[in-house]
Amino acid sequence: MKIVITGTSRGIGLAAAKKYCETGHEVIGLDVREAGFSHPNYRHLTADITGPLPEIPDVEVLVNNAGVQDGGREIEINLQGTIAVTERYAFQQAIRSVVFMASSSASNGAEFPLYAASKGGVVTYMKNTALRLAQYGATANSISAGGVYTELNQHIIDDPKLMEAVLNETLLHRWALPEEIAELCYYLTNVNRSMTGQDILIDNGEQLKSNFIW
């Protein structure tokens, strides 16, 4: 299948790109940065999701992953950019599934204000997408991850005391690996046929405590 993933240069997007490539799919990655890896099944396009988007016909799976945590452009990138990508590629006959990377902050609000608001908007827009994609027999779901071991969280990972404080806010005393999120993403798009309009929380039990430490 033809898979489009945004934000593939690092973190969850990179892990997802590798997963789909390794399982034999054609993957097209969109990122403002250069490619994070190479593979015969992978094509990288340098693009900003808030700007002009390249022509990519007959997309079968769309993974909306690109986003930022802070800096003031969270609504523009995380929400408006995600909407632009989805409207551009999802609503056509070839589409099979769309997945959105939201955040546990979408439901508990325990992070930066603009970030939490942007991810809450992503979840709501996902539900709107599911309603409209049903005409194609396609699904739309979102993944709301808590802590994940990615470069965006490197300042926490590199500080043992801060990392321990953060892990203490989870029930399982761990964060997720990007590969775990990629596996769930793959299931939602390539195995699942019946679940749509759902936000999947994967946070090691953090939601039950919800104190935000940064």
Residue pairs with C-beta under 8 A, 6 or more apart in sequence:
1 25
1 26
1 60
1 61
1 96
1 190
2 25
2 26
2 28
2 56
2 58
2 59
2 60
2 61
2 94
3 20
3 25
3 26
3 27
3 28
3 59
3 60
3 61
3 62
3 63
3 189
4 27
4 28
4 29
4 30
4 56
4 59
4 61
4 62
4 63
4 89
5 13
5 16
5 17
5 20
5 27
5 28
5 29
5 30
5 62
5 63
5 65
6 13
6 29
6 30
6 31
6 49
6 63
6 64
6 65
6 66
6 82
6 85
7 13
7 30
7 31
7 65
7 66
7 67
8 14
8 16
8 17
8 27
8 29
8 30
8 31
8 35
8 36
8 44
8 65
9 29
9 31
9 33
9 34
9 35
9 36
10 33
10 36
10 150
10 151
11 148
11 150
11 151
11 152
11 178
12 65
12 101
12 145
12 148
12 150
12 178
12 181
12 182
12 185
13 29
13 31
13 63
13 65
13 66
14 36
14 37
14 178
15 177
15 178
15 179
15 181
15 182
16 63
16 65
16 181
16 182
16 185
16 186
17 27
17 29
17 36
17 37
17 39
17 42
18 37
18 39
18 182
19 179
19 182
19 183
19 185
19 186
20 27
20 41
20 61
20 186
21 27
21 39
21 40
21 41
21 42
22 39
23 186
23 190
24 41
25 41
25 61
26 41
26 43
27 39
27 41
27 42
27 43
28 42
28 43
28 44
28 45
28 56
29 35
29 42
29 43
29 44
29 45
30 45
30 46
30 47
30 49
30 53
30 54
30 66
30 85
31 44
31 46
31 47
31 66
32 46
32 47
32 48
33 46
34 44
34 46
35 42
35 44
45 54
47 53
47 54
48 81
49 66
49 77
49 81
49 82
49 84
49 85
50 73
50 76
50 77
50 80
50 81
50 84
53 84
53 85
53 88
53 89
56 89
57 94
58 92
58 94
59 89
59 90
59 92
59 94
59 95
60 94
60 95
60 96
60 97
61 95
61 96
61 97
61 98
61 99
61 189
61 190
62 85
62 86
62 89
62 90
62 95
62 97
62 98
62 99
63 98
63 99
63 101
63 185
63 189
64 82
64 85
64 86
64 98
64 99
64 100
64 101
64 122
65 101
66 77
66 81
66 82
66 85
67 74
67 77
67 78
67 81
67 82
67 101
67 118
68 74
68 77
68 78
68 115
69 111
69 112
69 115
69 152
70 112
70 114
70 115
72 114
74 112
74 114
74 115
74 117
74 118
75 114
75 117
75 118
75 121
77 118
78 115
78 118
78 119
78 121
78 122
79 118
79 121
79 122
79 125
82 100
82 122
82 125
83 125
86 98
86 125
86 129
89 95
90 98
90 129
90 133
90 138
90 140
91 132
91 133
91 136
92 136
93 136
95 133
95 136
95 138
96 138
96 139
96 189
97 138
97 139
97 140
97 141
97 188
97 189
97 190
97 192
98 126
98 129
98 133
98 138
98 139
98 140
98 141
98 189
99 140
99 141
99 142
99 143
99 185
99 188
99 189
100 122
100 123
100 125
100 126
100 129
100 140
100 141
100 142
100 143
101 122
101 142
101 143
101 145
101 181
102 119
102 122
102 123
102 126
102 142
102 143
102 144
102 199
103 111
103 115
103 116
103 119
103 144
103 145
103 146
104 110
104 144
104 145
104 146
104 201
104 203
104 206
104 207
105 111
105 115
105 116
105 119
105 120
105 144
106 116
106 119
106 120
106 122
106 123
106 144
106 199
107 120
107 123
107 144
107 199
107 201
107 207
108 207
108 210
109 116
109 120
110 116
110 210
110 211
110 212
111 212
111 214
119 144
122 142
123 142
123 144
123 199
126 140
126 141
126 142
126 197
126 199
127 140
127 197
129 140
130 139
130 140
130 141
130 196
130 197
131 197
133 139
133 140
133 196
134 196
139 188
139 189
139 192
139 193
139 194
139 195
139 196
140 196
140 197
141 188
141 192
141 195
141 196
141 197
141 198
141 199
141 200
142 198
142 199
142 200
143 181
143 184
143 185
143 188
143 199
143 200
143 202
144 199
144 200
144 201
144 202
144 203
145 176
145 181
145 202
145 203
146 170
146 175
146 176
146 201
146 202
146 203
146 204
146 206
146 207
147 153
147 166
147 167
147 170
147 175
147 176
147 203
147 204
147 206
148 175
148 176
148 177
148 178
148 181
149 157
149 175
149 176
149 177
149 178
150 178
153 175
155 162
156 162
156 163
156 166
156 214
157 163
162 213
165 213
166 175
166 213
167 173
167 174
167 175
169 206
169 209
169 210
169 211
169 213
170 203
170 204
170 205
170 206
170 209
171 204
171 205
171 206
171 208
171 209
172 204
172 205
173 204
174 204
175 204
176 202
176 203
176 204
180 202
181 202
184 200
184 202
188 195
188 200
201 207
